[in-house]
Amino acid sequence: MKKRLIYSCLIAGTTFMLGCTKNFDKINTDPTKVNATLFNPNFLLAQAQIKFSNTGYDQLLYQSMWSQSLASTYDYYGNGDKYIYAGSGRDYYSRTWNTSYGSSTLIDEMKNLVKGNASYTNLDNVGTIFRMMILQRITDAYGDCPFSQEGQAKSGVTTPVFDSQQSIYTSMLDLLDKATAALDVSKDKPTSDLFYSGDITKWKKLGYSLMLRAAMRLTKVDAATAKTYAEKAYAGGTMASIDDNAKVKADNANGNGNSDAAALLVTDDFREVRWSKTLMDFMQSSNDPRISAIGEISAGTGKKANETQIAGVNTASLQIGMPNGYDQKGGATDISKASNYPGTSPANPAVDKDAAAPDGKYSRPQFAVYDDRNRYNFLLTYGETELLLAEAAVNGWATGVAATHYANALAADMQTLSQFGTTSVPAASITAYVALHPLVAATALQQINMEYYVETSSTFNFNETWANWRRSGYPVITAVVYPNQFDTSIPRRIPYPLGLPATNGANYTAAVAKLSGGDTFAAKVWWDK
């Protein structure tokens, strides 16, 4: 990965710096002449992919907790777990915006470099598809945002308009349709692609799968458009196996370590971030074989053992989810007051000055799986795609047989865990589970979306967990009650970054004016009904 990424160092929308090239003197003499001949634009694709996929605290502090996939008693996580401002919270809720637009800027520059060059037509269309993935995350989190004028600082557009989310989705679907159809396996393929190593057939399937996901966001606000594009995506050909999963492998040795893992390896995080009661209770209720593949408790007792970063005990019956909204402060919201409290993990008398670990009997994300600085970041999977096709079919749309898609998804979601490289679900357990859990017409939407919840949680794709919860209403969760909250309901969007009123005031003000209740966590984006 180092070889792929070292060439690109795009700093901002108007600054493009180059290094490690044989043409340095020529570029330095005439920097306005940067083009695809002087600099290989393929390298920008890889840089954007690793940047966008590495989310870390962006989603751990907020989206993972709001969807009640994870829970934590550590103060820093009060931002998401308890809806209170804690530990640089205002900075972190800007990161989804900043990281995503930073990634998009790389793609914008890549597309600028290849514009009009027929030999790069596939790279150009791949860039459009990936750009839609990036911008969907932004609009899903914040609502109206720069889209049509995004990435045009070099042309003098430094205060871009905030397009309406409705118009953004209309454009995204159209652009995905055109770019995916234009991909051509007979032409040159991308040479620095961390998703598929330039495989155009897989990019086509990703394009149609992204089209499906975007279409299904509209089920409550524009069912006709959702139906049209869901059916078009199915006809075009969505992901067909877990080999099509869109994912990026981190590379810690070369400065691109997994940021989720880096966050969880902070001592306090490792000791106090746990799987949520909401998630673990649901998985235990069906004897889900993934429990042993994703959860563990410390092999020892006491605080020291719960801070020691080694593999724990993954016996399914011992895994207990921690409820959201608790702390370790000794008052009414102390974790010891939780209704399912399993008791503290007592101090180990053999360890000098050891203390009890109040969270020690709750299940944490497995160390070997989620704390690997070289692990994959999953962005869209075959299993998610099959679940969306199943829901579309339940709606009566021409996307195949709902029960078949659902069964495919159950198997695929369990098989996907093996792609982490450090865990797996036995094949026999997968077969048995799928057979025992067929799709039932009366509960189909609940089954489909609860599986979506488990799948996106277990792959640490919490941006998507939170988005689909808002769209579908599953899981059914209750808001946390805690003193001094910035909102008493589960957040439905992220407020805009604090710097926007100063840097793009008029357009920011116009966007906020369209939000019911203003620029708050409680306001809803257009498709969230």
TIVO-241265 format. One record per residue (C-alpha): x negated, y, z negated; residue in one letter. Coordinates in steps of 0.25 Angstrom, whole numbers, padded with zeros to 4 digits, always signed. Each point is the difference from the previous one (the first is absolute). Layout:
residues N
+-------+-------+-------+----+
:  east : north :    up : aa :
+-------+-------+-------+----+
:     X :     Y :     Z :  a :
...
+-------+-------+-------+----+
//
This chain:
residues 529
+-------+-------+-------+----+
:  east : north :    up : aa :
+-------+-------+-------+----+
: +0000 : +0000 : +0000 :  m :
: -0012 : +0009 : -0003 :  k :
: -0004 : -0001 : +0015 :  k :
: +0014 : +0004 : +0004 :  r :
: +0003 : +0012 : -0010 :  l :
: -0014 : +0007 : -0001 :  i :
: +0002 : +0008 : +0013 :  y :
: +0013 : +0007 : -0004 :  s :
: +0000 : +0011 : -0010 :  c :
: +0012 : +0009 : +0003 :  l :
: +0001 : +0010 : -0011 :  i :
: +0013 : +0008 : +0003 :  a :
: +0009 : +0004 : +0011 :  g :
: -0009 : +0010 : +0006 :  t :
: -0014 : -0006 : -0003 :  t :
: -0006 : -0011 : +0007 :  f :
: -0014 : -0005 : -0003 :  m :
: -0008 : -0010 : +0007 :  l :
: -0012 : -0009 : -0005 :  g :
: -0008 : -0012 : +0005 :  c :
: +0001 : +0003 : +0015 :  t :
: -0011 : +0000 : +0011 :  k :
: +0007 : +0013 : +0005 :  n :
: -0003 : +0008 : -0012 :  f :
: -0007 : +0011 : +0007 :  d :
: +0010 : +0002 : +0011 :  k :
: +0012 : +0000 : -0010 :  i :
: -0008 : +0010 : -0009 :  n :
: -0002 : +0009 : +0011 :  t :
: +0014 : +0000 : +0005 :  d :
: +0009 : -0005 : -0011 :  p :
: +0013 : +0004 : +0008 :  t :
: -0003 : -0011 : +0010 :  k :
: +0002 : -0012 : -0009 :  v :
: +0007 : -0011 : +0008 :  n :
: +0002 : -0015 : +0001 :  a :
: -0013 : -0001 : +0008 :  t :
: -0009 : +0007 : -0011 :  l :
: +0008 : -0007 : -0012 :  f :
: +0007 : -0013 : +0000 :  n :
: +0014 : +0003 : -0005 :  p :
: +0002 : -0015 : -0004 :  n :
: -0007 : +0003 : -0013 :  f :
: +0010 : +0010 : -0005 :  l :
: +0011 : -0011 : +0001 :  l :
: -0008 : -0009 : -0010 :  a :
: -0002 : +0012 : -0009 :  q :
: +0014 : +0004 : +0000 :  a :
: +0004 : -0014 : -0003 :  q :
: -0008 : -0002 : -0013 :  i :
: +0003 : +0014 : -0005 :  k :
: +0015 : -0002 : +0002 :  f :
: +0000 : -0014 : -0006 :  s :
: -0007 : +0004 : -0013 :  n :
: +0010 : +0006 : -0009 :  t :
: -0004 : -0003 : -0014 :  g :
: +0006 : +0010 : -0010 :  y :
: +0008 : +0006 : +0011 :  d :
: +0010 : -0012 : -0001 :  q :
: -0004 : -0006 : -0013 :  l :
: +0004 : +0011 : -0009 :  l :
: +0013 : +0003 : +0006 :  y :
: +0006 : -0009 : +0011 :  q :
: -0004 : -0013 : -0008 :  s :
: +0006 : +0005 : -0012 :  m :
: +0013 : +0007 : +0005 :  w :
: +0004 : -0013 : +0007 :  s :
: -0003 : -0008 : -0013 :  q :
: -0010 : -0009 : +0007 :  s :
: -0011 : +0003 : -0010 :  l :
: +0001 : +0006 : -0014 :  a :
: -0010 : +0007 : -0010 :  s :
: -0002 : +0005 : -0014 :  t :
: -0012 : +0008 : +0004 :  y :
: +0002 : +0015 : -0001 :  d :
: -0005 : +0002 : +0014 :  y :
: +0011 : -0008 : +0006 :  y :
: +0011 : +0008 : -0007 :  g :
: +0001 : +0008 : +0013 :  n :
: +0007 : -0012 : +0007 :  g :
: +0004 : -0009 : -0011 :  d :
: +0007 : +0010 : -0009 :  k :
: +0002 : +0012 : +0010 :  y :
: -0008 : +0010 : -0008 :  i :
: -0012 : +0008 : +0004 :  y :
: -0013 : -0007 : -0005 :  a :
: -0014 : +0000 : +0004 :  g :
: -0002 : +0008 : +0013 :  s :
: +0014 : -0004 : +0004 :  g :
: +0002 : +0012 : +0009 :  r :
: -0012 : -0003 : +0008 :  d :
: +0003 : -0014 : +0002 :  y :
: +0014 : +0002 : +0005 :  y :
: -0007 : +0008 : +0011 :  s :
: -0009 : -0011 : +0004 :  r :
: +0010 : -0008 : +0009 :  t :
: +0002 : +0013 : +0008 :  w :
: -0015 : +0003 : +0001 :  n :
: -0005 : -0014 : +0002 :  t :
: +0010 : -0003 : +0011 :  s :
: -0002 : +0013 : +0007 :  y :
: -0015 : -0001 : -0001 :  g :
: +0002 : -0014 : +0007 :  s :
: +0009 : +0006 : +0011 :  s :
: -0010 : +0011 : +0003 :  t :
: -0010 : -0011 : +0003 :  l :
: +0010 : -0006 : +0010 :  i :
: +0003 : +0014 : +0006 :  d :
: -0015 : +0002 : +0003 :  e :
: -0001 : -0014 : +0006 :  m :
: +0012 : +0003 : +0009 :  k :
: -0006 : +0014 : +0004 :  n :
: -0013 : -0007 : +0004 :  l :
: +0007 : -0010 : +0009 :  v :
: +0010 : +0009 : +0006 :  k :
: +0001 : -0002 : +0015 :  g :
: -0010 : -0011 : +0000 :  n :
: +0006 : -0013 : +0006 :  a :
: -0010 : -0009 : -0006 :  s :
: +0005 : +0003 : -0013 :  y :
: +0015 : -0002 : +0002 :  t :
: +0001 : -0011 : -0010 :  n :
: -0007 : +0007 : -0011 :  l :
: +0008 : +0013 : +0003 :  d :
: +0013 : -0009 : -0002 :  n :
: -0005 : -0007 : -0012 :  v :
: -0003 : +0014 : -0006 :  g :
: +0014 : +0004 : +0002 :  t :
: +0006 : -0013 : -0007 :  i :
: -0010 : +0002 : -0012 :  f :
: +0003 : +0014 : -0001 :  r :
: +0015 : -0003 : -0001 :  m :
: -0003 : -0010 : -0012 :  m :
: -0008 : +0012 : -0006 :  i :
: +0011 : +0010 : +0002 :  l :
: +0011 : -0009 : -0005 :  q :
: -0006 : -0001 : -0013 :  r :
: -0001 : +0015 : -0002 :  i :
: +0014 : +0003 : +0004 :  t :
: +0006 : -0012 : -0008 :  d :
: -0007 : +0006 : -0012 :  a :
: +0002 : +0015 : +0001 :  y :
: +0011 : +0002 : +0011 :  g :
: -0001 : +0011 : +0010 :  d :
: -0015 : +0002 : +0004 :  c :
: -0009 : +0004 : +0011 :  p :
: +0001 : -0010 : +0012 :  f :
: +0002 : +0007 : +0013 :  s :
: -0011 : +0011 : -0003 :  q :
: -0008 : -0010 : -0009 :  e :
: -0015 : +0000 : +0004 :  g :
: +0000 : +0012 : +0009 :  q :
: -0010 : +0009 : -0008 :  a :
: -0010 : +0000 : +0011 :  k :
: +0011 : +0006 : +0009 :  s :
: +0003 : +0011 : -0011 :  g :
: +0011 : -0006 : -0007 :  v :
: -0004 : +0001 : -0014 :  t :
: +0014 : +0001 : -0007 :  t :
: +0008 : -0011 : +0007 :  p :
: +0015 : +0000 : -0001 :  v :
: +0006 : -0011 : -0009 :  f :
: +0009 : -0008 : +0010 :  d :
: +0013 : -0006 : -0006 :  s :
: -0001 : -0015 : -0004 :  q :
: +0011 : -0003 : +0010 :  q :
: -0008 : +0006 : +0012 :  s :
: -0012 : -0007 : -0005 :  i :
: +0006 : -0014 : +0000 :  y :
: +0006 : +0003 : +0014 :  t :
: -0013 : +0004 : +0005 :  s :
: -0007 : -0012 : -0007 :  m :
: +0009 : -0010 : +0006 :  l :
: -0002 : +0006 : +0014 :  d :
: -0015 : +0000 : -0001 :  l :
: -0001 : -0014 : -0006 :  l :
: +0009 : -0005 : +0012 :  d :
: -0009 : +0007 : +0011 :  k :
: -0013 : -0003 : -0006 :  a :
: +0003 : -0014 : -0003 :  t :
: +0005 : -0003 : +0014 :  a :
: -0012 : +0007 : +0006 :  a :
: -0010 : -0009 : -0007 :  l :
: -0007 : -0009 : +0011 :  d :
: -0008 : -0012 : -0003 :  v :
: -0007 : +0001 : +0014 :  s :
: -0007 : +0013 : -0004 :  k :
: -0011 : +0003 : -0010 :  d :
: +0003 : -0003 : -0014 :  k :
: -0004 : +0008 : -0013 :  p :
: -0014 : -0004 : -0004 :  t :
: +0001 : +0005 : -0015 :  s :
: +0013 : -0005 : -0005 :  d :
: +0001 : -0005 : -0014 :  l :
: +0014 : -0005 : +0001 :  f :
: -0001 : -0010 : +0012 :  y :
: -0014 : +0002 : +0006 :  s :
: +0006 : +0006 : +0013 :  g :
: +0010 : -0011 : +0002 :  d :
: +0011 : +0008 : +0009 :  i :
: +0010 : -0012 : -0002 :  t :
: +0000 : +0002 : -0015 :  k :
: +0001 : +0015 : +0002 :  w :
: +0012 : -0001 : +0008 :  k :
: +0006 : -0009 : -0011 :  k :
: -0004 : +0011 : -0010 :  l :
: +0007 : +0011 : +0008 :  g :
: +0013 : -0008 : +0001 :  y :
: -0001 : -0003 : -0015 :  s :
: -0002 : +0014 : -0004 :  l :
: +0012 : +0004 : +0009 :  m :
: +0008 : -0010 : -0007 :  l :
: -0004 : +0005 : -0014 :  r :
: +0003 : +0015 : +0005 :  a :
: +0013 : -0004 : +0005 :  a :
: +0005 : -0007 : -0012 :  m :
: -0003 : +0012 : -0009 :  r :
: +0012 : +0006 : +0008 :  l :
: +0010 : -0010 : -0004 :  t :
: +0008 : +0009 : -0009 :  k :
: -0002 : +0013 : +0008 :  v :
: +0001 : -0004 : +0014 :  d :
: +0004 : -0015 : +0002 :  a :
: +0001 : +0002 : +0015 :  a :
: -0014 : +0004 : +0002 :  t :
: -0005 : -0010 : -0010 :  a :
: +0007 : -0011 : +0008 :  k :
: -0005 : +0004 : +0014 :  t :
: -0015 : +0000 : -0005 :  y :
: +0001 : -0012 : -0009 :  a :
: +0006 : -0008 : +0012 :  e :
: -0011 : +0006 : +0010 :  k :
: -0011 : -0003 : -0010 :  a :
: +0005 : -0015 : -0001 :  y :
: +0001 : -0001 : +0015 :  a :
: -0014 : +0006 : +0002 :  g :
: -0006 : -0010 : -0010 :  g :
: -0003 : +0003 : -0015 :  t :
: -0011 : -0007 : -0008 :  m :
: +0000 : -0015 : +0002 :  a :
: -0008 : -0006 : -0012 :  s :
: -0009 : +0005 : -0011 :  i :
: -0011 : +0001 : +0010 :  d :
: +0007 : +0013 : +0004 :  d :
: -0001 : +0007 : -0013 :  n :
: -0005 : +0014 : +0000 :  a :
: -0011 : +0000 : -0010 :  k :
: -0014 : +0007 : -0003 :  v :
: -0011 : -0007 : -0007 :  k :
: -0008 : +0009 : -0009 :  a :
: -0015 : +0000 : +0000 :  d :
: -0006 : +0004 : -0013 :  n :
: -0014 : -0002 : +0003 :  a :
: +0001 : +0010 : +0011 :  n :
: +0007 : +0011 : -0008 :  g :
: +0014 : -0004 : +0004 :  n :
: +0004 : -0008 : -0013 :  g :
: +0015 : -0003 : -0003 :  n :
: +0006 : +0012 : -0007 :  s :
: +0011 : -0008 : -0007 :  d :
: -0010 : -0009 : -0006 :  a :
: -0009 : +0012 : -0004 :  a :
: +0011 : +0006 : -0008 :  a :
: +0004 : -0013 : -0006 :  l :
: -0014 : -0003 : -0005 :  l :
: +0000 : +0012 : -0008 :  v :
: +0000 : -0005 : -0014 :  t :
: +0012 : +0006 : -0005 :  d :
: +0008 : -0004 : +0012 :  d :
: -0005 : -0014 : +0000 :  f :
: +0004 : -0001 : -0014 :  r :
: +0014 : +0006 : +0001 :  e :
: +0006 : -0001 : +0014 :  v :
: +0009 : -0012 : +0001 :  r :
: +0011 : -0006 : +0009 :  w :
: +0013 : +0006 : -0003 :  s :
: +0011 : -0007 : -0007 :  k :
: +0009 : +0003 : +0012 :  t :
: -0008 : -0008 : +0010 :  l :
: -0005 : -0011 : -0009 :  m :
: +0014 : -0003 : -0006 :  d :
: +0005 : -0001 : +0014 :  f :
: -0011 : -0010 : +0005 :  m :
: +0001 : -0008 : -0013 :  q :
: +0015 : -0001 : +0002 :  s :
: -0002 : -0008 : +0013 :  s :
: -0013 : -0007 : -0004 :  n :
: -0007 : +0007 : +0011 :  d :
: -0013 : -0007 : +0003 :  p :
: -0007 : +0013 : +0002 :  r :
: +0000 : +0003 : -0015 :  i :
: -0013 : -0008 : -0002 :  s :
: -0006 : +0006 : +0013 :  a :
: +0001 : +0014 : -0005 :  i :
: +0001 : +0001 : -0015 :  g :
: -0009 : -0004 : -0012 :  e :
: -0002 : +0003 : -0014 :  i :
: -0014 : +0002 : -0007 :  s :
: -0006 : -0013 : -0004 :  a :
: -0004 : +0005 : -0013 :  g :
: +0006 : +0009 : -0011 :  t :
: -0002 : +0014 : -0005 :  g :
: -0004 : +0013 : +0007 :  k :
: -0014 : -0004 : +0004 :  k :
: +0006 : -0013 : +0007 :  a :
: +0010 : +0009 : +0007 :  n :
: -0010 : +0009 : +0005 :  e :
: -0010 : -0011 : +0005 :  t :
: +0001 : -0001 : +0015 :  q :
: +0001 : -0014 : +0003 :  i :
: +0011 : -0010 : +0005 :  a :
: +0011 : -0003 : -0010 :  g :
: +0011 : -0010 : -0002 :  v :
: +0010 : -0001 : +0011 :  n :
: +0009 : -0011 : -0005 :  t :
: +0014 : +0004 : +0005 :  a :
: +0008 : -0002 : -0013 :  s :
: -0010 : +0010 : -0007 :  l :
: +0002 : +0012 : +0009 :  q :
: +0009 : +0011 : -0006 :  i :
: +0003 : +0013 : +0006 :  g :
: -0001 : +0013 : -0008 :  m :
: +0011 : +0010 : +0000 :  p :
: -0002 : +0014 : +0005 :  n :
: +0001 : +0012 : -0009 :  g :
: -0008 : -0005 : -0012 :  y :
: -0013 : +0005 : -0006 :  d :
: -0009 : -0004 : -0012 :  q :
: +0002 : +0012 : -0009 :  k :
: +0008 : -0007 : -0011 :  g :
: +0013 : +0008 : +0002 :  g :
: +0013 : -0004 : +0006 :  a :
: -0006 : -0003 : +0013 :  t :
: -0011 : -0008 : -0005 :  d :
: -0001 : -0013 : +0008 :  i :
: +0002 : -0008 : -0012 :  s :
: +0014 : +0005 : +0000 :  k :
: +0003 : -0006 : +0013 :  a :
: +0011 : -0010 : +0000 :  s :
: -0008 : -0011 : +0007 :  n :
: -0013 : +0003 : -0008 :  y :
: -0008 : -0013 : -0001 :  p :
: -0009 : +0005 : -0011 :  g :
: -0014 : +0006 : +0000 :  t :
: -0012 : -0007 : +0004 :  s :
: -0007 : -0001 : -0013 :  p :
: -0015 : +0005 : -0002 :  a :
: -0010 : -0011 : +0001 :  n :
: -0007 : -0001 : -0014 :  p :
: -0012 : -0005 : +0007 :  a :
: -0002 : +0013 : +0008 :  v :
: -0006 : +0012 : -0008 :  d :
: +0010 : +0011 : -0002 :  k :
: +0010 : -0006 : +0009 :  d :
: +0015 : +0005 : +0000 :  a :
: +0013 : -0005 : +0004 :  a :
: +0005 : +0001 : +0014 :  a :
: +0014 : +0004 : +0000 :  p :
: +0002 : -0003 : +0015 :  d :
: -0008 : -0013 : +0000 :  g :
: +0011 : -0010 : +0002 :  k :
: +0006 : +0007 : +0012 :  y :
: -0004 : -0004 : +0014 :  s :
: -0010 : +0008 : +0007 :  r :
: -0003 : +0000 : +0015 :  p :
: -0010 : -0011 : +0002 :  q :
: -0015 : +0005 : -0001 :  f :
: -0005 : -0009 : +0011 :  a :
: +0011 : +0004 : +0010 :  v :
: +0003 : +0015 : -0003 :  y :
: -0013 : +0005 : -0006 :  d :
: -0009 : -0005 : +0012 :  d :
: -0007 : +0013 : +0005 :  r :
: -0001 : -0007 : +0014 :  n :
: +0015 : -0005 : +0001 :  r :
: +0010 : +0003 : +0010 :  y :
: +0010 : +0012 : +0000 :  n :
: +0013 : -0005 : +0007 :  f :
: +0008 : +0010 : +0008 :  l :
: +0011 : -0008 : +0007 :  l :
: +0002 : -0015 : +0000 :  t :
: +0007 : -0010 : +0008 :  y :
: +0008 : -0004 : -0012 :  g :
: +0005 : +0015 : -0002 :  e :
: +0004 : +0000 : +0015 :  t :
: +0008 : -0013 : -0001 :  e :
: +0007 : +0005 : -0012 :  l :
: +0004 : +0013 : +0008 :  l :
: +0005 : -0009 : +0012 :  l :
: +0008 : -0008 : -0010 :  a :
: +0007 : +0012 : -0005 :  e :
: +0003 : +0005 : +0014 :  a :
: +0006 : -0013 : +0003 :  a :
: +0008 : +0000 : -0012 :  v :
: +0005 : +0014 : +0005 :  n :
: +0005 : -0008 : +0013 :  g :
: -0011 : +0006 : +0009 :  w :
: -0007 : -0009 : +0011 :  a :
: -0013 : -0003 : -0008 :  t :
: +0001 : -0015 : -0001 :  g :
: +0005 : -0009 : -0012 :  v :
: +0000 : +0007 : -0014 :  a :
: -0002 : -0014 : -0007 :  a :
: -0012 : -0004 : +0009 :  t :
: -0007 : +0014 : -0002 :  h :
: +0002 : -0001 : -0015 :  y :
: -0006 : -0014 : -0001 :  a :
: -0011 : +0005 : +0009 :  n :
: -0003 : +0011 : -0009 :  a :
: +0000 : -0008 : -0013 :  l :
: -0010 : -0009 : +0005 :  a :
: -0009 : +0011 : +0007 :  a :
: +0001 : +0009 : -0013 :  d :
: -0006 : -0012 : -0008 :  m :
: -0010 : -0003 : +0011 :  q :
: -0005 : +0014 : +0001 :  t :
: -0006 : +0000 : -0014 :  l :
: -0010 : -0010 : +0005 :  s :
: -0006 : +0012 : +0009 :  q :
: -0005 : +0006 : -0013 :  f :
: -0010 : -0011 : +0001 :  g :
: +0001 : -0003 : -0015 :  t :
: +0013 : -0006 : -0003 :  t :
: +0011 : -0008 : +0007 :  s :
: +0013 : -0007 : -0002 :  v :
: +0000 : -0015 : +0003 :  p :
: +0007 : -0004 : +0013 :  a :
: +0009 : -0010 : -0007 :  a :
: +0005 : +0011 : -0009 :  s :
: +0003 : +0009 : +0011 :  i :
: +0008 : -0011 : +0008 :  t :
: +0007 : -0003 : -0013 :  a :
: +0003 : +0014 : -0004 :  y :
: +0006 : +0004 : +0014 :  v :
: +0009 : -0013 : +0000 :  a :
: +0006 : +0004 : -0013 :  l :
: +0002 : +0015 : +0003 :  h :
: +0008 : +0001 : +0013 :  p :
: +0007 : +0013 : +0004 :  l :
: +0014 : +0001 : -0005 :  v :
: +0009 : +0009 : +0008 :  a :
: +0007 : +0005 : -0013 :  a :
: -0013 : +0005 : -0006 :  t :
: -0009 : +0002 : +0013 :  a :
: -0003 : +0014 : -0002 :  l :
: -0005 : -0002 : -0014 :  q :
: -0008 : -0012 : +0003 :  q :
: -0007 : +0007 : +0012 :  i :
: -0003 : +0012 : -0007 :  n :
: -0005 : -0006 : -0013 :  m :
: -0009 : -0009 : +0008 :  e :
: -0005 : +0013 : +0006 :  y :
: -0003 : +0005 : -0014 :  y :
: -0008 : -0012 : -0004 :  v :
: -0008 : +0000 : +0013 :  e :
: -0004 : +0014 : +0000 :  t :
: -0003 : +0000 : -0015 :  s :
: -0008 : -0012 : +0001 :  s :
: -0008 : +0006 : +0012 :  t :
: -0002 : +0013 : -0007 :  f :
: +0008 : +0008 : +0011 :  n :
: +0007 : +0008 : -0011 :  f :
: +0003 : +0012 : +0010 :  n :
: +0009 : -0010 : +0007 :  e :
: +0006 : -0006 : -0012 :  t :
: +0004 : +0014 : -0005 :  w :
: +0005 : +0004 : +0014 :  a :
: +0009 : -0013 : +0002 :  n :
: +0005 : +0001 : -0014 :  w :
: +0006 : +0014 : +0003 :  r :
: +0005 : -0005 : +0013 :  r :
: +0006 : -0013 : -0004 :  s :
: +0003 : +0002 : -0015 :  g :
: -0007 : -0013 : -0004 :  y :
: -0005 : -0003 : -0010 :  p :
: +0011 : +0006 : -0009 :  v :
: -0009 : +0007 : -0010 :  i :
: +0003 : +0009 : -0012 :  t :
: -0007 : +0014 : -0002 :  a :
: -0010 : +0001 : -0011 :  v :
: +0004 : +0008 : -0012 :  v :
: -0012 : +0008 : -0006 :  y :
: -0002 : +0013 : -0007 :  p :
: -0004 : +0012 : +0009 :  n :
: +0003 : -0006 : +0013 :  q :
: -0001 : +0008 : +0013 :  f :
: +0012 : -0007 : +0005 :  d :
: +0010 : -0010 : -0007 :  t :
: +0003 : -0008 : +0012 :  s :
: -0010 : -0008 : +0008 :  i :
: -0007 : +0009 : +0010 :  p :
: +0005 : +0000 : +0014 :  r :
: -0011 : +0008 : +0007 :  r :
: -0013 : +0006 : -0003 :  i :
: -0001 : +0016 : -0001 :  p :
: -0008 : +0007 : +0010 :  y :
: -0015 : +0002 : -0004 :  p :
: -0002 : +0012 : -0008 :  l :
: -0009 : +0008 : +0010 :  g :
: +0011 : +0000 : +0011 :  l :
: +0007 : +0013 : -0005 :  p :
: -0014 : +0007 : +0002 :  a :
: -0004 : -0006 : +0013 :  t :
: +0013 : -0002 : +0007 :  n :
: +0010 : +0008 : -0008 :  g :
: +0010 : +0004 : +0010 :  a :
: +0002 : -0015 : +0006 :  n :
: -0001 : -0005 : -0014 :  y :
: +0011 : +0009 : -0005 :  t :
: +0009 : -0004 : +0012 :  a :
: -0002 : -0015 : -0003 :  a :
: +0003 : +0002 : -0015 :  v :
: +0013 : +0008 : +0003 :  a :
: +0006 : -0013 : +0007 :  k :
: -0003 : -0008 : -0012 :  l :
: +0012 : -0002 : -0010 :  s :
: -0005 : +0004 : -0013 :  g :
: -0013 : +0006 : +0006 :  g :
: -0014 : -0006 : +0000 :  d :
: +0002 : -0010 : -0011 :  t :
: -0002 : -0015 : -0002 :  f :
: +0015 : -0002 : -0001 :  a :
: +0003 : +0006 : +0014 :  a :
: +0003 : -0010 : +0011 :  k :
: -0006 : -0002 : +0014 :  v :
: +0009 : +0000 : +0012 :  w :
: +0001 : -0015 : +0001 :  w :
: +0002 : -0003 : -0015 :  d :
: +0015 : +0000 : -0002 :  k :
+-------+-------+-------+----+
//
